[in-house]
């Protein structure tokens, strides 16, 4: 059994529990940067030399073999470059979800299976249950730490080889207490957060460095110019700060980014209520386990659009090759490129990358016009 050890407290305790369960465990740390010293600032970021050393110390204490695997090239191509390309196209990706999809549960799992390991153990807060139709992904016991959203890209073939020993642990405090009891020096190590390859948190600066300036107009919903910008890649839907608006709104209220248009180099801005979205749709779909047959005709589910967002009741159905999700209450700050993860109770059905959205007021206008399908 291979234990993916990030150097954090969660993966350390997960590896320890695998050893306690009697498995033959080998620890591995993933080196994801050619310049690992650049991936952490305080509690921001991860995967540094410091993290590799912390993971090695835990492996030594557990008495298990430990290796560092260099996945830096693939991480750059599949995660970092994808992040830059998506922003350049006017979309807002989730790099942690992409890292799980392409690195931790594709590249890592493929190599592990090729070397003869039967399962990969990680410190994610989620659980895998065996059902008659195959493995299912479910939320963890601690909903505050639940990470099933960023695992929504996993397939049935991958879930077969996954084990999440922290799934039933009630709180993160218990994990830290257990780490301290085991003598792990990283028991109180702060959780990493934000984007690991942008440890200073300056996403706009990171993108500007790679994409340069590409000035354009900021317009209102009627197409009237109200300001200028230095590049649409520096903005995302729902953003308010950093807008250089030379024309005040008629009612004096603040305006937010409603749409990013890289083809015309335009940002569309408007009032906060215009951010309310009732319909999401996309074609890049993955199923976390066996596809639910009812999705073909329509199924009442819950949809979650961010890792720490509250799930919202919705109705999902396939229309041709597209998965269409109608939320029963408006969602805010939804951008193309995000993932919408579907839940049925605690079970993760899968996810779709959002290609288009329909504002709540557009659906209202469409209904008033005779029920015609609204399109962005």
Secondary structure, DSSP 4 states (H G I P E B T S, - for coil): -EEE--SSHHHHHHHHHHHHTT---EEEEEE--TTGGGSEETTEE---HHHHHHHHHHHHHHT-EEEEEE-HHHHIIIIIHHHHHHHHTT----HHHHHIIIIIIIIHHHHHHHTT---EE---SEEEEEETTEEEEEE-S-TTT--TGGGTT--HHHHTTEE-TTTT-S-HHHHHHHHHHTT-TTTTPPPPBS-TT-TT--HHHHHHHHH----EEEE-TTS-EEEEES-GGG--TT--TT-EESS--TT----EEEEEETTTTEEEEE-GGGG-EEEEEESEEEESSSPPGGGGT-EEEEEE-STTSPPEEEEEEEETTEEEEEEEEEE-S--TT-EEEEEETTEEEEEEE--EEEEHHHHHHHHHTTSPPP--
